[in-house]
Amino acid sequence: TFIDDQTYQINYPHLLSWRHPNHVAWGNTQANYFFGDTPNSYYDSSQRAGHHTHPWLKPVSLFQIFFDEETGLFEHHHLTSFLTAGKWNEDAPETCDYSVHENCAYNWTESPLPWADSTGRKLFFTSTMGTYSHTDYHIKGVTPYGGAGVFVALLEPASNPDSCIDSDGDGFGPHCVAGPDCDDSNYFINPNAKEVFDGRDNNCNGQVDCEEDPSLVCSPKALFVDTDSLGGACSDVRERAESSYTTPFCTIQRASDMALPGDSIWIREGEYAESLDIDQGGTSETHRIVFRALPNELVVIRPGKRYGNPWGALGGGVYQKSFVGISQDIETLHAISYNGSGIVEVSNVEDLMNSEYAGGIDLLHIDYENKLVTLRLVSATPSQVYFVDESSSVTVRAPYVTFEDVRIEYAYRGLRVRSYGVFDDFSEHGHHFSMIHSEIAHTFAEAVHSSRDNLILRGNLFEYNGVRHKIKEGEVEREDNATALLLFGDNALVEENEVRETSTALNFRTSSVEPGYAVRGFIFRKNFFRARVVGSGKDNLFYNNLVYEPEQTGFSLYYQTENNRIYNNIFHSQYGVLLSRYGIGRDVHFKNNIVVGTIASRCLDLGDGDVSQYHLDHNIYDTCVLFSDTNGTISNTFSGYLDFISPYGQEAHSSMQDPMVVLNPDDRQPYTPLGGSPVIDNGEDFSSLFAEDYVGNGREQGTWDIGPYEFQ
């Protein structure tokens, strides 16, 4: 008889079985398991009539079989933790020794605990009836068949079991559903861990590394970095084999230099004041080198440097200091405002002393000959300003490298993914880099500058990147060249990121495969770009994105473009969308988009492309009023625009009306459609390309909505 989620009775069995999706338990009623040599030798049928009697006199002895679904192997473990109620007497001593006259039927706590599966259910063999409590578990009632036999009760966890003791947070420990832990002080050691070459028994199987079992893989290995020696004294003198949770490296650079393909570099929380030059990489997707923070720990990498007193105060928020003897390169020195962006540099120190010159922003002057630095600060103190040179970055020169759950801040560039040098075969270096769930903030130049193929940026935050201002005739203006993501190459995936507090959120261009085209095969999806997006290239897909640009054109395609598909986005900007400039745009697809102006300005500029090569439809325009055709003619009405575009079979299902969406970029759910919105069920179906909206809800096949959201 098999037992799954219900309780079954078993009468006079030769084999007791319980089958679970991952576990199987059995008890044999034959020799040396349930009875003695023969079943009848320990069975008395006359005892069946008594209310407090049971024919079985010995405890069950079982085997538990664990089935590993990945390897298909079985592991056998002898069990003695099943409980049977023998022939008992309420007046007998509670010895629980399984003798004939014991009184153990209700004394659950004095008996060995039963075996529990991964769901917390426990299994008892008993002859009792009704429902009984046992510590944190309840026993399902069992109704004997014919008044006797061996009966099985399946226990399930009580509503609030709290007996699990898990000191290291890995899910394993005494009384835990997952099972016991052989080291409850180390998150990385438990029965589900992967055995790595670190001198420890990581997976609790009694074997340490490949010295004891040649079948174990010595690489990959877990390397640990702990600059504050939280888990053990750190050292950069030790070698790769010596790195462990309690014997970590002090710097990320040392761990990077020691890493081999497939290694994971676990970084403890703290501030790491170092630039990184990573030239050790992986060999494939399954053998990456991964840099990641320990769970729930904040890792901050700060390549920039601060310089404390003495700073001479010259009045009016102006400070001056000699930089003679500093380790940074004065020729490429720049500064970053505290909690802000790159500081604007001026050529005359006298300008800093003039309170009417470029007011409202921090300013910097460097006397390179005398190595004298002068700052004019609006609110911060000079000791809070970070200084960077061109080496103050995280540079990746090797393939198959991943950063996960880390923050990079106060750097010249946050991340530079590149080749070794201009004369190298750059296709061999830096490709297949990925950054996951990380942050890059407060950089003088870009957050990410990548020229390598197969880049992945997923779930990251980029903010305060670049020098966002410039000075013209003593007045502060916006600097559009301040860019967060500057991407080159082919076949990148950029998804679920947020970019804010910069001038250009995304600039994608050039290709190593076909230099005539700028970027090939990029996918941009589910991003929130709080600044303009510019790019060009071939075979790129841009969908389910939010773009908010209150001062400039929200989205622009430049230079030679071909087969760029722009679907189901919202562009909330001052000057709408530009589809082609400085080159012939061919095969441009612009459908299911919402274009809303922040003022009554341009909606759409077709630029200098070939209008017969455009594919425009199912778009909604609002607030904006101007449309520029490929002849340079500007229409100030939607109907005038349709007069030009309709003969080409374009915009047949598009309209100029209120899209009825939450038109607030700072709302908890920005740009979501409201009930009755014209975006609902009026879009074109692109199921062959994607099936979800901005937040992961499924698109309704055949009745797609316009814009990044599917109305719920």
Number of C-alpha atoms within 10 A of each C-alpha: 13 16 18 13 12 10 19 19 17 20 15 12 14 13 13 22 19 19 15 15 8 12 15 17 19 17 19 18 20 15 11 11 16 22 21 15 12 13 15 10 9 15 15 12 13 10 15 15 13 12 11 17 20 27 22 23 20 20 20 24 20 21 17 18 18 17 16 12 10 6 7 8 10 13 9 10 11 10 15 15 18 19 23 25 28 26 23 22 16 13 9 12 12 17 14 19 14 19 15 17 20 20 23 26 21 15 12 16 10 11 18 12 16 18 18 20 17 13 10 18 19 20 22 20 20 19 27 24 14 9 11 14 13 15 11 14 19 19 23 18 17 19 17 18 12 9 12 22 20 21 24 27 24 23 25 19 18 16 9 8 13 10 13 16 16 18 16 17 14 19 19 25 22 16 16 19 18 20 17 19 25 18 19 20 13 17 20 20 22 26 20 15 14 18 28 22 25 22 16 15 21 25 20 19 11 10 16 19 20 17 12 10 10 9 9 16 14 15 18 20 24 23 28 30 33 26 23 15 19 15 17 15 15 23 18 15 10 14 13 22 14 17 24 22 25 17 19 28 29 22 20 27 17 19 26 23 15 17 24 20 21 22 23 22 23 23 30 27 21 17 16 21 16 18 20 20 19 21 18 18 28 22 16 14 12 10 18 23 29 24 24 23 24 20 13 9 14 15 20 21 23 23 25 25 20 13 15 11 8 12 18 13 14 13 9 13 18 22 20 19 18 16 17 11 8 10 8 17 12 21 13 12 17 24 29 29 27 20 14 21 26 30 28 22 18 15 11 12 18 10 17 25 16 12 13 11 16 20 15 12 15 25 24 25 23 23 16 13 8 10 15 15 20 22 27 28 22 15 12 14 17 26 14 15 22 27 24 27 21 16 19 26 28 23 22 26 24 24 31 26 29 21 19 20 22 23 22 25 26 34 36 33 30 31 24 22 26 23 24 16 10 8 7 10 10 18 16 15 24 28 27 23 27 21 24 20 17 21 22 27 26 30 34 34 28 32 32 24 21 24 27 28 30 19 25 18 22 21 18 22 20 28 23 30 36 30 27 24 21 18 15 10 8 12 12 16 13 15 16 18 17 24 28 31 22 22 24 25 27 28 20 24 17 21 21 20 22 19 25 19 21 28 26 29 30 22 20 22 23 21 23 18 14 14 12 14 19 24 29 29 20 25 18 20 24 24 23 23 24 25 26 26 24 18 23 27 30 26 20 23 19 19 27 28 27 24 24 28 25 18 15 19 25 29 23 19 26 21 20 20 29 21 19 24 18 20 26 30 28 26 27 30 28 23 28 30 27 21 23 25 19 13 16 18 27 20 20 25 19 21 26 31 28 28 28 31 25 21 17 14 18 26 28 23 23 21 24 21 24 17 22 14 16 21 17 22 20 24 28 24 22 21 18 25 21 20 23 20 18 17 12 12 12 16 18 16 13 18 13 13 19 19 11 16 19 12 10 16 13 18 19 15 15 21 18 18 12 15 25 16 19 15 16 13 16 9 10 9 12 14 22 21 24 15 12 11 17 19 27 20 17 19 24 20 19 16 13 6 9 12 15 17 23 22 13 12 13 15 19 15 12 13 14 25 26 30 35 26 27 24 21 10
